[in-house]
């Protein structure tokens, strides 16, 4: 395998891999959700989100309202609960 030196090379490499599911703990983070949506758009991941459902839905509604239909959200009562559920999923 050749060394990957650029982001475009990385994208080319992963496009032939199977889609994987990414569990995101404390997913009420705009940067994390934005990155997940980009990865989902190019078909390399599916997302399972753990955290405050209302906060997650509000952020997703701003970023891409259609994404609410494509992502599983597990409501958690605090950060520790979010991490525990994400790790055990």
NURO-906136 format. One record per residue: residue in three letters; z, x, y of N, C-alpha, C in turn. Coordinates in steps of 0.1 Angstrom, whole numbers, plus 5000, padded with zeros to 4 digits. Atoms other than C-alpha are relative to their C-alpha. Layout:
<aa->ALA; n.pz->Z; n.px->X; n.py->Y; ca.pz->Z; ca.px->X; ca.py->Y; c.pz->Z; c.px->X; c.py->Y>
...
//
This chain:
<aa->UNK; n.pz->5000; n.px->5008; n.py->4988; ca.pz->5000; ca.px->5000; ca.py->5000; c.pz->5000; c.px->5009; c.py->5012>
<aa->UNK; n.pz->5001; n.px->4993; n.py->4987; ca.pz->4991; ca.px->5012; ca.py->5035; c.pz->5013; c.px->4997; c.py->5008>
<aa->UNK; n.pz->4989; n.px->5001; n.py->4991; ca.pz->5018; ca.px->5017; ca.py->5061; c.pz->4996; c.px->4989; c.py->5010>
<aa->UNK; n.pz->5002; n.px->5010; n.py->4990; ca.pz->5022; ca.px->4987; ca.py->5084; c.pz->5005; c.px->5005; c.py->5013>
<aa->UNK; n.pz->4996; n.px->4995; n.py->4987; ca.pz->5021; ca.px->4998; ca.py->5120; c.pz->5000; c.px->4990; c.py->5012>
<aa->UNK; n.pz->5001; n.px->5010; n.py->4989; ca.pz->5013; ca.px->4967; ca.py->5141; c.pz->5004; c.px->4987; c.py->4995>
<aa->UNK; n.pz->4996; n.px->5014; n.py->5004; ca.pz->5024; ca.px->4931; ca.py->5141; c.pz->4988; c.px->4993; c.py->4994>
<aa->UNK; n.pz->5012; n.px->5006; n.py->5006; ca.pz->4988; ca.px->4920; ca.py->5134; c.pz->4999; c.px->5005; c.py->4985>
<aa->UNK; n.pz->5000; n.px->4995; n.py->5014; ca.pz->4989; ca.px->4942; ca.py->5102; c.pz->5010; c.px->4993; c.py->4992>
<aa->UNK; n.pz->4989; n.px->5007; n.py->5007; ca.pz->5022; ca.px->4926; ca.py->5092; c.pz->4995; c.px->4985; c.py->4997>
<aa->UNK; n.pz->5005; n.px->5013; n.py->5002; ca.pz->5007; ca.px->4891; ca.py->5097; c.pz->4989; c.px->4999; c.py->4989>
<aa->UNK; n.pz->5010; n.px->5000; n.py->5011; ca.pz->4977; ca.px->4900; ca.py->5076; c.pz->5006; c.px->5002; c.py->4987>
<aa->UNK; n.pz->4993; n.px->4997; n.py->5012; ca.pz->5000; ca.px->4913; ca.py->5049; c.pz->5007; c.px->4987; c.py->4994>
<aa->UNK; n.pz->4992; n.px->5011; n.py->5005; ca.pz->5022; ca.px->4882; ca.py->5047; c.pz->4992; c.px->4987; c.py->4998>
<aa->UNK; n.pz->5008; n.px->5012; n.py->5002; ca.pz->4994; ca.px->4856; ca.py->5048; c.pz->4996; c.px->4998; c.py->4986>
<aa->UNK; n.pz->5003; n.px->5002; n.py->5014; ca.pz->4987; ca.px->4862; ca.py->5011; c.pz->5013; c.px->4998; c.py->4992>
<aa->UNK; n.pz->4987; n.px->5002; n.py->5008; ca.pz->5024; ca.px->4858; ca.py->5001; c.pz->5003; c.px->4985; c.py->4999>
<aa->UNK; n.pz->4995; n.px->5014; n.py->5002; ca.pz->5040; ca.px->4825; ca.py->4989; c.pz->5009; c.px->4997; c.py->5012>
<aa->UNK; n.pz->4991; n.px->5005; n.py->4990; ca.pz->5057; ca.px->4804; ca.py->5015; c.pz->5015; c.px->5000; c.py->4995>
<aa->UNK; n.pz->4986; n.px->5000; n.py->5004; ca.pz->5095; ca.px->4809; ca.py->5014; c.pz->5008; c.px->4991; c.py->5009>
<aa->UNK; n.pz->4991; n.px->5008; n.py->4991; ca.pz->5124; ca.px->4788; ca.py->5027; c.pz->5010; c.px->5009; c.py->5006>
<aa->UNK; n.pz->4991; n.px->4992; n.py->4992; ca.pz->5145; ca.px->4803; ca.py->5054; c.pz->5012; c.px->4990; c.py->5004>
<aa->UNK; n.pz->4988; n.px->5008; n.py->4996; ca.pz->5181; ca.px->4789; ca.py->5058; c.pz->5005; c.px->5007; c.py->5013>
<aa->UNK; n.pz->4995; n.px->4995; n.py->4987; ca.pz->5192; ca.px->4793; ca.py->5095; c.pz->5014; c.px->4994; c.py->5003>
<aa->UNK; n.pz->4987; n.px->5004; n.py->4997; ca.pz->5229; ca.px->4791; ca.py->5101; c.pz->5002; c.px->5000; c.py->5015>
<aa->UNK; n.pz->4998; n.px->5002; n.py->4985; ca.pz->5241; ca.px->4780; ca.py->5136; c.pz->4987; c.px->4999; c.py->5007>
<aa->UNK; n.pz->5014; n.px->5001; n.py->4996; ca.pz->5205; ca.px->4769; ca.py->5142; c.pz->4998; c.px->4994; c.py->5014>
<aa->UNK; n.pz->5001; n.px->5005; n.py->4987; ca.pz->5213; ca.px->4755; ca.py->5176; c.pz->4997; c.px->5011; c.py->5010>
<aa->UNK; n.pz->5004; n.px->4989; n.py->4992; ca.pz->5197; ca.px->4786; ca.py->5191; c.pz->4985; c.px->5000; c.py->5003>
<aa->UNK; n.pz->5014; n.px->5002; n.py->4997; ca.pz->5164; ca.px->4783; ca.py->5210; c.pz->4991; c.px->5012; c.py->4995>
<aa->UNK; n.pz->5008; n.px->4989; n.py->5004; ca.pz->5152; ca.px->4818; ca.py->5202; c.pz->4997; c.px->5000; c.py->4985>
<aa->UNK; n.pz->5002; n.px->5001; n.py->5015; ca.pz->5158; ca.px->4814; ca.py->5164; c.pz->4991; c.px->4988; c.py->4997>
<aa->UNK; n.pz->5008; n.px->5011; n.py->5003; ca.pz->5142; ca.px->4780; ca.py->5164; c.pz->4985; c.px->5002; c.py->5004>
<aa->UNK; n.pz->5013; n.px->4997; n.py->4995; ca.pz->5112; ca.px->4792; ca.py->5184; c.pz->4993; c.px->5009; c.py->4990>
<aa->UNK; n.pz->5005; n.px->4990; n.py->5010; ca.pz->5107; ca.px->4821; ca.py->5159; c.pz->4997; c.px->4993; c.py->4987>
<aa->UNK; n.pz->5003; n.px->5007; n.py->5012; ca.pz->5110; ca.px->4798; ca.py->5130; c.pz->4988; c.px->4991; c.py->5001>
<aa->UNK; n.pz->5011; n.px->5009; n.py->4998; ca.pz->5085; ca.px->4773; ca.py->5144; c.pz->4987; c.px->5008; c.py->5000>
<aa->UNK; n.pz->5012; n.px->4991; n.py->5001; ca.pz->5060; ca.px->4802; ca.py->5149; c.pz->4997; c.px->5004; c.py->4986>
<aa->UNK; n.pz->5002; n.px->4996; n.py->5014; ca.pz->5065; ca.px->4814; ca.py->5114; c.pz->4995; c.px->4988; c.py->4991>
<aa->UNK; n.pz->5004; n.px->5012; n.py->5007; ca.pz->5061; ca.px->4779; ca.py->5101; c.pz->4985; c.px->4996; c.py->5003>
<aa->UNK; n.pz->5014; n.px->5003; n.py->4996; ca.pz->5029; ca.px->4774; ca.py->5121; c.pz->4990; c.px->5008; c.py->4993>
<aa->UNK; n.pz->5010; n.px->4992; n.py->5007; ca.pz->5012; ca.px->4803; ca.py->5104; c.pz->5002; c.px->5000; c.py->4985>
<aa->UNK; n.pz->4999; n.px->5003; n.py->5014; ca.pz->5024; ca.px->4791; ca.py->5071; c.pz->5008; c.px->5010; c.py->4991>
<aa->UNK; n.pz->4993; n.px->4990; n.py->5009; ca.pz->5048; ca.px->4819; ca.py->5059; c.pz->5014; c.px->4995; c.py->4997>
<aa->UNK; n.pz->4987; n.px->5005; n.py->5003; ca.pz->5081; ca.px->4799; ca.py->5060; c.pz->5001; c.px->4985; c.py->5001>
<aa->UNK; n.pz->4995; n.px->5014; n.py->4997; ca.pz->5097; ca.px->4765; ca.py->5057; c.pz->5014; c.px->5002; c.py->5004>
<aa->UNK; n.pz->4986; n.px->4998; n.py->4995; ca.pz->5130; ca.px->4760; ca.py->5074; c.pz->5010; c.px->4989; c.py->4996>
<aa->UNK; n.pz->4989; n.px->5009; n.py->5003; ca.pz->5163; ca.px->4745; ca.py->5065; c.pz->5011; c.px->5004; c.py->5010>
<aa->UNK; n.pz->4991; n.px->4997; n.py->4989; ca.pz->5186; ca.px->4743; ca.py->5095; c.pz->5014; c.px->4995; c.py->4998>
<aa->UNK; n.pz->4986; n.px->5003; n.py->5002; ca.pz->5224; ca.px->4743; ca.py->5095; c.pz->5007; c.px->5001; c.py->5014>
<aa->UNK; n.pz->4993; n.px->4999; n.py->4987; ca.pz->5245; ca.px->4735; ca.py->5126; c.pz->5002; c.px->4986; c.py->5006>
<aa->UNK; n.pz->4998; n.px->5012; n.py->4993; ca.pz->5251; ca.px->4709; ca.py->5152; c.pz->4987; c.px->4992; c.py->5001>
<aa->UNK; n.pz->5013; n.px->5007; n.py->5001; ca.pz->5224; ca.px->4683; ca.py->5144; c.pz->4995; c.px->4995; c.py->5014>
<aa->UNK; n.pz->5004; n.px->5005; n.py->4987; ca.pz->5223; ca.px->4668; ca.py->5180; c.pz->4994; c.px->5012; c.py->5008>
<aa->UNK; n.pz->5005; n.px->4988; n.py->4992; ca.pz->5219; ca.px->4703; ca.py->5196; c.pz->4987; c.px->5005; c.py->4995>
<aa->UNK; n.pz->5012; n.px->4996; n.py->5006; ca.pz->5193; ca.px->4713; ca.py->5171; c.pz->4988; c.px->4991; c.py->5003>
<aa->UNK; n.pz->5010; n.px->5010; n.py->4997; ca.pz->5173; ca.px->4681; ca.py->5176; c.pz->4996; c.px->5001; c.py->5014>
<aa->UNK; n.pz->5003; n.px->4999; n.py->4986; ca.pz->5175; ca.px->4685; ca.py->5214; c.pz->4991; c.px->5012; c.py->5003>
<aa->UNK; n.pz->5008; n.px->4988; n.py->4998; ca.pz->5161; ca.px->4720; ca.py->5213; c.pz->4986; c.px->4998; c.py->4994>
<aa->UNK; n.pz->5013; n.px->5002; n.py->5006; ca.pz->5134; ca.px->4711; ca.py->5188; c.pz->4991; c.px->4990; c.py->5007>
<aa->UNK; n.pz->5007; n.px->5010; n.py->4992; ca.pz->5124; ca.px->4681; ca.py->5209; c.pz->4993; c.px->5007; c.py->5012>
<aa->UNK; n.pz->5006; n.px->4993; n.py->4989; ca.pz->5118; ca.px->4705; ca.py->5238; c.pz->4989; c.px->5010; c.py->4996>
<aa->UNK; n.pz->5009; n.px->4990; n.py->5004; ca.pz->5100; ca.px->4731; ca.py->5218; c.pz->4987; c.px->4994; c.py->4993>
<aa->UNK; n.pz->5011; n.px->5006; n.py->5007; ca.pz->5078; ca.px->4709; ca.py->5196; c.pz->5006; c.px->4987; c.py->4993>
<aa->UNK; n.pz->4994; n.px->5012; n.py->5005; ca.pz->5088; ca.px->4672; ca.py->5190; c.pz->4995; c.px->4997; c.py->4986>
<aa->UNK; n.pz->5005; n.px->5003; n.py->5014; ca.pz->5066; ca.px->4670; ca.py->5158; c.pz->5008; c.px->5008; c.py->4990>
<aa->UNK; n.pz->4993; n.px->4992; n.py->5010; ca.pz->5088; ca.px->4697; ca.py->5142; c.pz->5012; c.px->4993; c.py->4994>
<aa->UNK; n.pz->4988; n.px->5007; n.py->5005; ca.pz->5116; ca.px->4672; ca.py->5137; c.pz->4996; c.px->4994; c.py->4986>
<aa->UNK; n.pz->5005; n.px->5006; n.py->5013; ca.pz->5095; ca.px->4657; ca.py->5108; c.pz->4999; c.px->5010; c.py->4989>
<aa->UNK; n.pz->5004; n.px->4990; n.py->5010; ca.pz->5089; ca.px->4690; ca.py->5091; c.pz->5012; c.px->5009; c.py->4996>
<aa->UNK; n.pz->4988; n.px->4992; n.py->5002; ca.pz->5124; ca.px->4706; ca.py->5091; c.pz->5012; c.px->4992; c.py->4995>
<aa->UNK; n.pz->4988; n.px->5007; n.py->5005; ca.pz->5155; ca.px->4697; ca.py->5071; c.pz->5012; c.px->5005; c.py->5009>
<aa->UNK; n.pz->4989; n.px->4996; n.py->4992; ca.pz->5186; ca.px->4697; ca.py->5093; c.pz->5013; c.px->4995; c.py->4993>
<aa->UNK; n.pz->4987; n.px->5003; n.py->5007; ca.pz->5221; ca.px->4698; ca.py->5077; c.pz->5011; c.px->5001; c.py->5011>
<aa->UNK; n.pz->4990; n.px->5000; n.py->4990; ca.pz->5248; ca.px->4687; ca.py->5102; c.pz->5013; c.px->5007; c.py->4995>
<aa->UNK; n.pz->4988; n.px->4992; n.py->5004; ca.pz->5278; ca.px->4710; ca.py->5102; c.pz->5010; c.px->4998; c.py->5012>
<aa->UNK; n.pz->4990; n.px->5002; n.py->4989; ca.pz->5311; ca.px->4706; ca.py->5121; c.pz->5005; c.px->5012; c.py->5008>
<aa->UNK; n.pz->4998; n.px->4988; n.py->4992; ca.pz->5315; ca.px->4742; ca.py->5132; c.pz->4992; c.px->5012; c.py->4994>
<aa->UNK; n.pz->5009; n.px->4988; n.py->5004; ca.pz->5300; ca.px->4777; ca.py->5128; c.pz->5004; c.px->5005; c.py->4986>
<aa->UNK; n.pz->4996; n.px->4995; n.py->5013; ca.pz->5320; ca.px->4786; ca.py->5097; c.pz->4994; c.px->4991; c.py->4989>
<aa->UNK; n.pz->5006; n.px->5010; n.py->5009; ca.pz->5309; ca.px->4754; ca.py->5080; c.pz->4985; c.px->5002; c.py->4999>
<aa->UNK; n.pz->5014; n.px->4997; n.py->5000; ca.pz->5273; ca.px->4762; ca.py->5090; c.pz->4996; c.px->5011; c.py->4992>
<aa->UNK; n.pz->5003; n.px->4988; n.py->5008; ca.pz->5274; ca.px->4796; ca.py->5075; c.pz->5002; c.px->4998; c.py->4986>
<aa->UNK; n.pz->4997; n.px->5003; n.py->5014; ca.pz->5290; ca.px->4785; ca.py->5043; c.pz->4989; c.px->4991; c.py->4994>
<aa->UNK; n.pz->5010; n.px->5009; n.py->5005; ca.pz->5265; ca.px->4757; ca.py->5038; c.pz->4986; c.px->5007; c.py->4999>
<aa->UNK; n.pz->5013; n.px->4993; n.py->5000; ca.pz->5235; ca.px->4780; ca.py->5047; c.pz->5000; c.px->5010; c.py->4988>
<aa->UNK; n.pz->5000; n.px->4990; n.py->5010; ca.pz->5246; ca.px->4807; ca.py->5023; c.pz->5000; c.px->4994; c.py->4986>
<aa->UNK; n.pz->5000; n.px->5006; n.py->5013; ca.pz->5252; ca.px->4783; ca.py->4994; c.pz->4988; c.px->4991; c.py->4997>
<aa->UNK; n.pz->5012; n.px->5008; n.py->5002; ca.pz->5219; ca.px->4765; ca.py->4999; c.pz->4989; c.px->5007; c.py->4992>
//
